[in-house]
């Protein structure tokens, strides 16, 4: 358990945390959300002791191990496997647990051949994956993951999602991928107005709760201001009358005691739309039997791919890293030439291209405003400032130099540059990297509403489910066109590596083959009987807890409704009483969710254990 109380943190005049606090209970997996620059990474650094709060305390139990994904690259061993095994916990029984490191490395996209490579020979992205493997292998009490999805491809993301769902200890994760976060967490904690707010359930639940409370705050503030004005009018009208002196003094004292609610400052969200250029034809681009390799001796990355792009298509290019997705996008944009075949653009085609390396093309000494004006030099400064405002660089923020911007801010500058000129086809390579969750949602909405076509390279399953109607899939050593949604692909085809048995990828210790079949049958029967009893008891506890959750949620909904009604009537004291009741009910619900999640985690873990034991018995019997 970790407890954070009365946390204050400022950088100059910027307040990050103001009397913030939370408790992390055993078994909780928490998604940490908040706008870029609002303190998510700062909180991680304070938990790790890399930074210190201005006041308040962070209480961590003695012997409690905290593991985190470090961006700092430093390796000492001569192979990937040896480096990963450095993080294995000491085993008192002397059992070789190298297989644990192998399973995690392969889950994160390393091949058996990669395990013998020197870590210094890996690409930057795979070096970060090795760091991630090391922290997962170390099996800490608390796992801190800051944007682990940025360096993973779609298959590694799917594996990591399953791994974290089975994580039995504590977890706090920062990620811009809402679906990934909701898929692995039991609670969501929002950094909002310099406070920390933790709720059981997915991200949407905590955002809805915060929105409702802000609506109540504003209605209460308006009612209070109205009553305050009426009281002030009474005081001013009867201040000089001796017969009203007592009443006037009474109202003056009441007014002094009553705390004045301040109007909440507006928190801006990214809100934009891509400009559509007109297109009178049906097909924007035709790709005919194209092939490509970087040299004549290597196996082609792309071989014989044919497809066309209609004016409303939403095409996603998906697959592992290093297989040719970005190369294909460059071929379609004619930044690279095909070895064979052709890419034909319609005469009216106007593209807006967001490339992986485009952030590096920004001029560090130029301002945000200057970068926008470079794309459209004929435009006015006022028009450029308007684009800056839309991309959340209002006023003097538009005069910030690129060199001082964060990765997310630079991505917003690139998106702003795409907005300046109209287009009828978006070409986007990993556009969600470096954006926060709210900006991601705005981007998906803008692509969905765009009047032209979109071709997107992405590992975000949230974006794939929301947008893709056709897929270009890099898998099993080839590239193919799939006509249908991402869910259609998972249901009808799926990823080859996920369809294969994992048993063949990592060697497991088998039991002595001399065990006779009669003994095996008896052991299997005993195991199945034990499984039935264990799972039955756990499922009964889950069913009872779920019933309690439903009852408590109905109670909370009723209390929320009572607060809203009291707010409309302007009954401040009633709101305070009801709010205390609501907080108590929510605390009960949090505890219940924590209990429920522990039960579910246990049932998942026990199911896996029983399946592994059965598999071992079957292996021995063959």
PyMOL commands that set and color helices and strands:
alter all, ss='L'
color gray80, all
select helices_A, chain A and resi 40-47+80-85+98-107+114-116+119-121+124-137+148-151+154-165+178-184+203-238+242-257+325-332+358-361+368-375+381-390+395-399+402-404+407-420+437-449+461-467+486-492+496-499+502-504+517-569+572-621
alter helices_A, ss='H'
color red, helices_A
select strands_A, chain A and resi 2-11+14-24+29-33+55-60+66-68+142-146+170-174+187-192+195-200+283-292+302-310+314-319+340-345+351-354+425-429+453-457+470-475+478-483
alter strands_A, ss='S'
color yellow, strands_A
deselect
rebuild
show_as cartoon
